[in-house]
Amino acid sequence: MGPGSRSEGPGGYQRPTKRARTGGRGRGRGKARGRGRKSAGPQAFVPEVVKIDKASALRLKGKQITGTDHMGGGYRMARASHGTDAGCWYYEVHIDKDKVASTDAAYRVGFAHKKADLQGPCGMDRYSFGYRNIEGSLVHASHRVDQANEPYKAGDIIGCLINFQSDELEDIESDHPADDSAFPKDPKKPQGNYVRYFLNGKDQGVAFENIPPGAYRAAASVFRTGTFRLNFGPRFKCWPMPEHLAARLPEAERTAKPVCELVPPLDTQRAVHAIAQARAAELARIEQARAEEEERKAAEVKAQKDALKNARRNARRGATSGN
């Protein structure tokens, strides 16, 4: 993950573990506290990666996403599991040549906030921005501008880039934050945060500018049974651009990072995992030592009670024999 970037992804929530049953009603039927307790043991390292979050009606097979007959004739969206609100990021959408795909399938690709509805297309609401295959339309908040870009078709690759130039933070307290986004007046000098598209490596220009602050995710949507693939990197078909073409882009765009780098580097993840495992082992050692100390104290108390009981019994016997 690049310096200065702020990644937004799945939370660290874990389902609480259920308490083991004690084996029956009442007291004393379960095992003594700390006795027979097994340590969870070391957890295998599982790297964090940028995954795909999608509408349930879409079918996901590997990296291929296909619309199904269960969509009811509407658009459905798939998007990255991680988003960001800083830096410059790039990914690609491959429109597959699938014989099964409907000939009248339609696509919209771009970026979407986590608040965007998965049961609709990119650009349906104020939280997403889309580039449509038909007429090369650009769509945001259901406002469409036709013939803004070149149309695309099966076999094409759409490159999607988002660049955050503003340091303004998202107003997470408001359900309807200000939205000043617009189609650019001067594509050569985009204002604020903006989105740019590429078609098979050819620059289509800046599509949207003054995008409201927030963590946006790579996203694409399909109508009917079309098929596409989301490529989050690090290897792309059409990026980086040839030097003579890339020279026309701003420096921030030429050094755009692949969306797959929204997660920490593998070495960092391994280091964090090792630290967490060491801490877990230390906590387990402390817990085990505490349980053993409790058992030792319980054994001492029991021994004292038994000794006192025996002393009283012997005293009674002595008094009886004396009489």
N, C-alpha and C positions, 0 to 999 in steps of 0.2 A: 504494500500500500504506500503510495507516494507521500512525501513530506507535505504537511499542510492540509492533507485531505481528511475528511471526517466521514467515516464509513458508517452506514446504518444497515443492520442485518438482523437475523433472528436473535431473539433474546436468550438469556442464559437460564430460563426457567426449566426446572426439572420437577417431574411429578413426585410428590412426597411418597416415600416408601411406606407400605402398610406394616403395622405391627404384627408380629407373629402371634398366632393363637397359643394360649397357654395349655392346651390339651384338655380343658374341662372347666366346669364351674367351680366357684369357691376358691379358697386359698390353699396354697401348698401343693397344688397339682402341677404347676409349671416348674421349669428348671430354676435353680438358684440363680440370682442375678450375677451375670458375668461368667457363669459356668456354661461351657459348651458353646460360647459365642465364637463365631467364625469371622475372620477378617475378610473384607471384600476382595483383598488382594490387589495387585497392580492392574490398572486399566490399560488396555491396548491403545496406542496412539491412533486416532482417527483424524486425518487432516480436514480442516474446514475449507470448503470450496464454495464458489458461487453456484447455486443451484437454480432450478426453474420453479417458479410459483405459477400455477395456472388455474383456469376455470375447470371445473370437474368434467365438463362436456368435451374438453380437448383430450386427445390421446397422445401420450408421450412414450416414445420408443427410442431409447438412446438419447440422441440430441434432436431427433425428428419429432415435430409437433404437427398433428393432423386434426382438422375439424371433423366432427362426426355428425351423424343424422340426429343425434340427441340435442343438437344446438337449437332446434326449433326455428331455423331460418335466420338467426341473428349472428352477430359477431361475438366472438369470445377472445379473451386476452391471455397471453402468457408473459411473464416478466421475471427479471432476475430476483433472487432472494436477497440481494444486497443493493443498497443505493448509496449515493453520496451527495453532499452539498458543497463541495469544494474541489478545485482542480479541473483538469481537462481529461475526458474519458472517451473511449471509442469501442465499438463492437460492430459486428456484421450480421445481417439477416440473409440467408440463402433461400430463395424461392425455388422449391424443388420441382423438377420435371417428373411428376407422378402420374402415371396413366390412370390411377384410381381417382385422382383429384378431379373435382368438378370443373368443367370448362368455364363456368361463370363464377368461380371463386374470386373473392376480393381480399385485399390485404391493406393493413395500415400499420406502419412501423414507426418507432420513435422512442419516447421516454414517458414514464408514468410515475407519479407519486404513489406511495402505498395506499393512499386514500382513494385512488382511482378504482372504478368498478371493473372487476374481471369479467363481468357478464356483458361487456360492451366493447367497442373499439377504442383504440388510441385516438384521442381527440374528442371523445364524446362529452367529457366534462372538463372542468377547469383544472383538473389535476393531471392531464395528459396531453401529449402533443404527437400528432400523427402525420405520416406521409403516405398517401393513398396510391395504389397501383393504377387505378383508373384516372386518366387525365392528369396524373401527376399532382393531384390536389393536396393542399396542406389544410389540416383540420385541427382546430382547438376550440373547446367548449361548444362543439357542434356548429361552429362557424367555419365554412369551407371556402377556400379560394382555389378554383380550378385552373389547370394549366400553369401552375406556379413552378413546377418542376417537370422533368421528363417522366412519362409513364413507365412502369416497369412490368415485367412478365415473368413466367416460369423460366428458370435458368439464370435469372439476374441475381446480382449481389448488391445489397443496399448497405452502405456504410453509414453509421449513425454516430455523430459526435456531439457532446455537450461540453460547454466551457463555462465555468463559473468565474465571472469577473467581479462580482459583488461580494462584499464581506457581510452583507446584511443577513441576519439570522431569521429563521422561520418563526412566525407567530403561532406557536403550537396551542395557545390558549383560545384562539379564534377558529370557529368552524368555517368561517367565510373570510379568510384574509384577503387583502387587496390583491387584485390581479391586473397588472398593467402590461401584461405580455401582449405582443403585437407582431404582425408580419413586418419585417424590417423596412424602414424607409431608405436607408443607405446600407445595402448588404456588405459593403467594403468596410464600414465602421459600425458594427453592431453594438448596441447599447446594452449594458448589464449582462446578465446570464443569457446565453443563446445556444441554439441548436443548428447544426449544419449537416446536410446530407450529401452522400456520394453515391453514384450509380455506376457500378462496374469500374470504380476507380476515378470516375469523372465527377468533379466538383459540381454540385447542384446549387451551391450558394447557401447563405444563411437563411434559414426558414422561419425561425421565431427568435425574438429578442425580448429583453426585459422580463425574462421568466421569473416568477416569484421565487423567493428563497425556499429551500426545502430539499429533502433527500430524494432524488429522482433515480429511477431504476430503468435499465434497458427493458424495452417492452415491444411486443408485436401482437397483432390480432388478425384473425382470419374469419372470413364469411363463407359459409358452406364447407365443403370438404377439401379445402386447399391444404397444402403441406408446406412447411417451412422449417428451417433450422436456425437456432440462435448460436452464434459463435462468439463467445466472450474472450477468446484469445488463449494463449499469447500469440499464436500464429494465425495470420489472416491471409486471405486470397488477394485483397486489394490494398493492403496497408503494410508498411508505409508506402506513400506515393513515390513515383520517380522524382529525383532531385529537382529537375527543371519545373515540375508541377508543384512540388511541396514548397518550393521557394516563394510561391505566391501566397502561402498561408502564413498566419501569425506564428510567432515562435511557440506560443503555448500549444497550438494545434499540432505543430510538427513533432512535439514531444509528448503528445497525448498518450495516456496509459491505457492498456487493455482493461476491460471491466473485470476480468478474472483476478486482477491485482487489488480488488477492493477488500480481499481478505489478507491478513498478515502473511509475510513470507513464510515458507515452510520451516526454515531454520528457527524463526521466532516462535512459530507454533510449537515446535518440538521443545524449545527451551521452556516455554510457559508450561507445557505438559509435564516436563521433568520436574519443575518447581512444584507444581500442583501435586504430583505423585509423591514427592519427598515430604511435602506438608501433610498429605493424607497419611503417609506411613508414620510420621511423627505423632500425629493425633491418635492413630491407632495404638501406637506404643504407649502413649500416655493413658489412654482409656484402658488398655490391658493392665497397666501397672496399677491404676486406680481400682479396677475390679479385683485384682489379686490382693490389694491392701484391704479392701472391704471384706473379702473372704477370710483373710488372716485375722482381722479384728473380730469378725463373727465367730471364728473358731476359738479365739481367746475367750470371748464372752461365754460361749457354750461350755468351754472347759472350766471356767470359773463357776458357772452355775452348777455343773455336774459335781465339781469339788465341794461346793457348799451343800448340795443335796446329800452327797455321801457323808459329809461331816455331821449333818443333822441326823441322818439315819443311824450312824455309828453312835452318836450321843444318845439317841433313844434306846438303842440296843443295850448300851452300857447302863443306862438308868434302869431298864427292865431287869437285867441280870443282877443288879445290886439289890433290888427288892426281893 
